[in-house]
Amino acid sequence: MVLGKIKPVNIEDEIKSSYLDYAMSVIISRALPDVRDGLKPVHRRILYVMDGLGLSHASPYKKSARIVGEVLGKYHPHGDTSVYDA
């Protein structure tokens, strides 16, 4: 029964459905590597930052904290664990 534009729903069913939708979204968009290049988004961000810093096999090394700081500051505003792990 719809009263006006508000549709009553069972809260348990709504939470189950919403959680499953969110979990699948995370798995598809972040947890699985992309089929095109085999990279997860966090790996792609790291490589992009390293390219921006001019890092290559022939350049002087940079500490990982510098790279992680750049990634977190510009592209990944979450905890640093996933960036360090990657």
N, CA, C and O atoms as a DFTB+ gen file, in Angstrom:
344 C
 N C O
     1  1       0.843      -1.166       0.000
     2  2       0.000       0.000       0.000
     3  2       0.896       1.239       0.000
     4  3       1.816       1.339       0.812
     5  1       0.634       2.175      -0.899
     6  2       1.411       3.400      -1.001
     7  2       0.560       4.559      -0.512
     8  3      -0.526       4.810      -1.035
     9  1       1.054       5.256       0.484
    10  2       0.358       6.423       1.027
    11  2       1.076       7.668       0.516
    12  3       2.191       7.956       0.949
    13  1       0.462       8.400      -0.385
    14  2       1.136       9.552      -0.970
    15  2       2.293       9.064      -1.824
    16  3       2.109       8.256      -2.734
    17  1       3.486       9.562      -1.526
    18  2       4.669       9.126      -2.268
    19  2       5.625       8.330      -1.395
    20  3       6.731       8.005      -1.827
    21  1       5.222       8.017      -0.192
    22  2       6.057       7.243       0.723
    23  2       5.600       5.801       0.689
    24  3       4.427       5.500       0.911
    25  1       6.534       4.917       0.410
    26  2       6.214       3.499       0.305
    27  2       6.762       2.781       1.540
    28  3       7.976       2.758       1.744
    29  1       5.906       2.206       2.352
    30  2       6.404       1.473       3.518
    31  2       7.119       0.189       3.077
    32  3       6.640      -0.541       2.209
    33  1       8.271      -0.063       3.696
    34  2       9.044      -1.267       3.377
    35  2       9.485      -1.930       4.674
    36  3       9.565      -1.292       5.724
    37  1       9.764      -3.200       4.580
    38  2      10.300      -3.935       5.713
    39  2      11.775      -3.562       5.851
    40  3      12.548      -3.717       4.905
    41  1      12.162      -3.077       7.014
    42  2      13.523      -2.588       7.221
    43  2      14.564      -3.690       7.040
    44  3      15.638      -3.429       6.498
    45  1      14.276      -4.899       7.473
    46  2      15.233      -6.000       7.319
    47  2      15.493      -6.299       5.848
    48  3      16.640      -6.476       5.438
    49  1      14.429      -6.355       5.057
    50  2      14.591      -6.625       3.626
    51  2      15.357      -5.500       2.938
    52  3      16.198      -5.752       2.075
    53  1      15.068      -4.279       3.316
    54  2      15.739      -3.127       2.700
    55  2      17.226      -3.118       3.030
    56  3      18.048      -2.842       2.156
    57  1      17.584      -3.414       4.274
    58  2      18.990      -3.441       4.672
    59  2      19.728      -4.560       3.949
    60  3      20.838      -4.349       3.459
    61  1      19.134      -5.738       3.875
    62  2      19.773      -6.854       3.163
    63  2      20.015      -6.494       1.703
    64  3      21.105      -6.713       1.175
    65  1      19.011      -5.951       1.067
    66  2      19.121      -5.587      -0.345
    67  2      20.164      -4.486      -0.555
    68  3      20.990      -4.576      -1.463
    69  1      20.126      -3.459       0.276
    70  2      21.063      -2.342       0.140
    71  2      22.488      -2.788       0.408
    72  3      23.404      -2.384      -0.309
    73  1      22.693      -3.614       1.426
    74  2      24.039      -4.084       1.743
    75  2      24.589      -4.927       0.605
    76  3      25.751      -4.777       0.228
    77  1      23.774      -5.802       0.058
    78  2      24.222      -6.647      -1.046
    79  2      24.578      -5.799      -2.262
    80  3      25.588      -6.052      -2.917
    81  1      23.762      -4.799      -2.567
    82  2      24.065      -3.902      -3.689
    83  2      25.386      -3.180      -3.465
    84  3      26.206      -3.088      -4.378
    85  1      25.598      -2.662      -2.245
    86  2      26.836      -1.948      -1.935
    87  2      28.039      -2.884      -1.998
    88  3      29.071      -2.527      -2.566
    89  1      27.918      -4.065      -1.426
    90  2      29.028      -5.023      -1.426
    91  2      29.423      -5.400      -2.851
    92  3      30.611      -5.454      -3.169
    93  1      28.455      -5.657      -3.696
    94  2      28.761      -6.000      -5.089
    95  2      29.416      -4.823      -5.808
    96  3      30.319      -5.014      -6.622
    97  1      28.967      -3.624      -5.510
    98  2      29.564      -2.436      -6.119
    99  2      31.035      -2.310      -5.737
   100  3      31.876      -2.020      -6.588
   101  1      31.348      -2.525      -4.465
   102  2      32.732      -2.440      -4.000
   103  2      33.582      -3.527      -4.641
   104  3      34.696      -3.260      -5.092
   105  1      33.069      -4.740      -4.683
   106  2      33.826      -5.845      -5.271
   107  2      34.124      -5.573      -6.741
   108  3      35.250      -5.766      -7.198
   109  1      33.131      -5.133      -7.464
   110  2      33.305      -4.920      -8.899
   111  2      34.191      -3.710      -9.186
   112  3      35.042      -3.772     -10.074
   113  1      34.008      -2.622      -8.459
   114  2      34.727      -1.398      -8.808
   115  2      36.073      -1.226      -8.123
   116  3      36.918      -0.492      -8.635
   117  1      36.311      -1.881      -6.973
   118  2      37.565      -1.641      -6.259
   119  2      38.368      -2.880      -5.938
   120  3      39.597      -2.835      -5.989
   121  1      37.724      -3.982      -5.610
   122  2      38.449      -5.133      -5.085
   123  2      39.026      -6.036      -6.168
   124  3      40.043      -6.693      -5.946
   125  1      38.393      -6.076      -7.329
   126  2      38.881      -6.933      -8.407
   127  2      39.709      -6.120      -9.392
   128  3      39.337      -4.996      -9.728
   129  1      40.825      -6.671      -9.858
   130  2      41.618      -5.966     -10.872
   131  2      40.824      -5.779     -12.161
   132  3      39.988      -6.609     -12.520
   133  1      41.097      -4.693     -12.837
   134  2      40.439      -4.394     -14.109
   135  2      40.961      -5.344     -15.178
   136  3      42.161      -5.611     -15.236
   137  1      40.092      -5.845     -16.005
   138  2      40.476      -6.814     -17.026
   139  2      41.353      -6.166     -18.103
   140  3      42.122      -6.867     -18.760
   141  1      41.258      -4.859     -18.296
   142  2      42.029      -4.187     -19.347
   143  2      43.519      -4.146     -19.047
   144  3      44.334      -4.345     -19.948
   145  1      43.893      -3.886     -17.778
   146  2      45.315      -3.757     -17.471
   147  2      45.757      -4.562     -16.250
   148  3      46.945      -4.577     -15.928
   149  1      44.837      -5.224     -15.569
   150  2      45.195      -6.039     -14.412
   151  2      45.448      -5.250     -13.143
   152  3      45.946      -5.804     -12.164
   153  1      45.114      -3.965     -13.139
   154  2      45.378      -3.113     -11.983
   155  2      44.096      -2.785     -11.232
   156  3      43.020      -2.649     -11.817
   157  1      44.248      -2.661      -9.912
   158  2      43.167      -2.140      -9.087
   159  2      43.283      -0.612      -9.105
   160  3      44.338      -0.080      -9.449
   161  1      42.217       0.094      -8.742
   162  2      42.289       1.560      -8.750
   163  2      43.441       2.122      -7.914
   164  3      44.060       3.107      -8.317
   165  1      43.738       1.527      -6.776
   166  2      44.822       2.046      -5.942
   167  2      46.167       1.882      -6.643
   168  3      47.029       2.753      -6.522
   169  1      46.366       0.790      -7.369
   170  2      47.616       0.603      -8.111
   171  2      47.735       1.642      -9.227
   172  3      48.807       2.196      -9.466
   173  1      46.625       1.890      -9.895
   174  2      46.616       2.870     -10.987
   175  2      46.952       4.257     -10.446
   176  3      47.688       5.007     -11.087
   177  1      46.423       4.604      -9.282
   178  2      46.721       5.913      -8.682
   179  2      48.203       6.036      -8.348
   180  3      48.811       7.080      -8.581
   181  1      48.780       4.976      -7.806
   182  2      50.200       4.998      -7.445
   183  2      51.060       5.203      -8.686
   184  3      51.964       6.039      -8.681
   185  1      50.792       4.458      -9.740
   186  2      51.573       4.598     -10.972
   187  2      51.416       5.993     -11.577
   188  3      52.375       6.551     -12.110
   189  1      50.221       6.551     -11.495
   190  2      49.979       7.890     -12.020
   191  2      50.807       8.924     -11.257
   192  3      51.413       9.807     -11.863
   193  1      50.832       8.813      -9.935
   194  2      51.620       9.733      -9.112
   195  2      53.102       9.557      -9.395
   196  3      53.833      10.541      -9.513
   197  1      53.551       8.316      -9.505
   198  2      54.973       8.076      -9.777
   199  2      55.376       8.672     -11.126
   200  3      56.471       9.217     -11.260
   201  1      54.512       8.572     -12.106
   202  2      54.794       9.185     -13.405
   203  2      54.843      10.703     -13.266
   204  3      55.704      11.354     -13.858
   205  1      53.935      11.261     -12.499
   206  2      53.915      12.706     -12.280
   207  2      55.151      13.217     -11.555
   208  3      55.577      14.351     -11.770
   209  1      55.724      12.385     -10.698
   210  2      56.953      12.753      -9.989
   211  2      58.194      12.507     -10.840
   212  3      59.312      12.811     -10.423
   213  1      57.992      11.961     -12.020
   214  2      59.119      11.691     -12.911
   215  2      59.920      10.466     -12.522
   216  3      61.099      10.362     -12.859
   217  1      59.298       9.543     -11.820
   218  2      60.019       8.346     -11.390
   219  2      60.042       7.307     -12.502
   220  3      59.018       7.015     -13.120
   221  1      61.198       6.768     -12.741
   222  2      61.362       5.675     -13.699
   223  2      62.524       4.820     -13.232
   224  3      63.092       5.058     -12.166
   225  1      62.872       3.833     -14.024
   226  2      63.978       2.956     -13.644
   227  2      65.310       3.709     -13.633
   228  3      66.251       3.277     -12.968
   229  1      65.403       4.826     -14.355
   230  2      66.662       5.556     -14.462
   231  2      66.744       6.759     -13.523
   232  3      67.794       7.397     -13.443
   233  1      65.670       7.081     -12.816
   234  2      65.682       8.258     -11.946
   235  2      66.117       7.877     -10.536
   236  3      66.022       6.715     -10.142
   237  1      66.599       8.872      -9.773
   238  2      66.951       8.588      -8.375
   239  2      65.717       8.129      -7.595
   240  3      64.589       8.489      -7.932
   241  1      65.943       7.336      -6.557
   242  2      64.818       6.787      -5.806
   243  2      64.149       7.860      -4.959
   244  3      64.759       8.874      -4.621
   245  1      62.917       7.625      -4.632
   246  2      62.160       8.437      -3.674
   247  2      61.676       7.495      -2.585
   248  3      61.400       6.324      -2.845
   249  1      61.576       7.999      -1.390
   250  2      61.056       7.183      -0.301
   251  2      59.583       6.884      -0.538
   252  3      58.859       7.686      -1.127
   253  1      59.157       5.729      -0.073
   254  2      57.761       5.340      -0.280
   255  2      56.806       6.310       0.411
   256  3      55.684       6.508      -0.055
   257  1      57.238       6.914       1.515
   258  2      56.375       7.863       2.221
   259  2      56.036       9.065       1.343
   260  3      54.938       9.613       1.443
   261  1      56.961       9.477       0.489
   262  2      56.699      10.596      -0.431
   263  2      55.613      10.218      -1.430
   264  3      54.697      10.997      -1.692
   265  1      55.725       9.032      -1.974
   266  2      54.747       8.565      -2.961
   267  2      53.387       8.363      -2.298
   268  3      52.359       8.770      -2.840
   269  1      53.386       7.737      -1.131
   270  2      52.131       7.515      -0.405
   271  2      51.480       8.850      -0.054
   272  3      50.265       9.001      -0.179
   273  1      52.278       9.811       0.382
   274  2      51.750      11.134       0.710
   275  2      51.095      11.807      -0.481
   276  3      50.029      12.408      -0.355
   277  1      51.733      11.706      -1.635
   278  2      51.158      12.280      -2.859
   279  2      49.846      11.597      -3.221
   280  3      48.868      12.262      -3.563
   281  1      49.826      10.270      -3.145
   282  2      48.610       9.521      -3.490
   283  2      47.482       9.882      -2.535
   284  3      46.363      10.159      -2.968
   285  1      47.769       9.881      -1.241
   286  2      46.729      10.197      -0.256
   287  2      46.255      11.636      -0.393
   288  3      45.060      11.915      -0.294
   289  1      47.184      12.539      -0.617
   290  2      46.837      13.952      -0.694
   291  2      46.004      14.323      -1.905
   292  3      45.160      15.217      -1.836
   293  1      46.240      13.637      -3.018
   294  2      45.582      14.040      -4.260
   295  2      44.481      13.104      -4.732
   296  3      43.499      13.558      -5.319
   297  1      44.623      11.807      -4.488
   298  2      43.727      10.869      -5.155
   299  2      43.060       9.828      -4.267
   300  3      42.136       9.154      -4.722
   301  1      43.486       9.670      -3.037
   302  2      42.976       8.560      -2.222
   303  2      42.804       9.033      -0.778
   304  3      43.642       8.717       0.067
   305  1      41.749       9.775      -0.475
   306  2      41.622      10.398       0.845
   307  2      41.138       9.467       1.952
   308  3      40.375       9.879       2.826
   309  1      41.577       8.223       1.913
   310  2      41.203       7.265       2.950
   311  2      42.451       6.949       3.761
   312  3      43.432       7.690       3.699
   313  1      42.428       5.879       4.506
   314  2      43.595       5.477       5.272
   315  2      44.764       5.108       4.374
   316  3      44.583       4.795       3.197
   317  1      45.959       5.147       4.937
   318  2      47.157       4.881       4.142
   319  2      47.479       3.398       3.989
   320  3      48.359       3.042       3.206
   321  1      46.791       2.535       4.713
   322  2      47.117       1.108       4.703
   323  2      47.017       0.500       3.317
   324  3      47.915      -0.232       2.900
   325  1      45.952       0.786       2.602
   326  2      45.799       0.177       1.274
   327  2      46.873       0.662       0.316
   328  3      47.317      -0.096      -0.546
   329  1      47.298       1.909       0.452
   330  2      48.340       2.431      -0.433
   331  2      49.677       1.786      -0.093
   332  3      50.405       1.371      -0.995
   333  1      50.012       1.694       1.189
   334  2      51.259       1.032       1.578
   335  2      51.246      -0.442       1.173
   336  3      52.252      -0.959       0.688
   337  1      50.116      -1.119       1.369
   338  2      50.029      -2.536       0.992
   339  2      50.200      -2.737      -0.505
   340  3      50.787      -3.725      -0.946
   341  1      49.684      -1.795      -1.281
   342  2      49.784      -1.917      -2.745
   343  2      51.203      -1.688      -3.191
   344  3      51.493      -1.749      -4.386
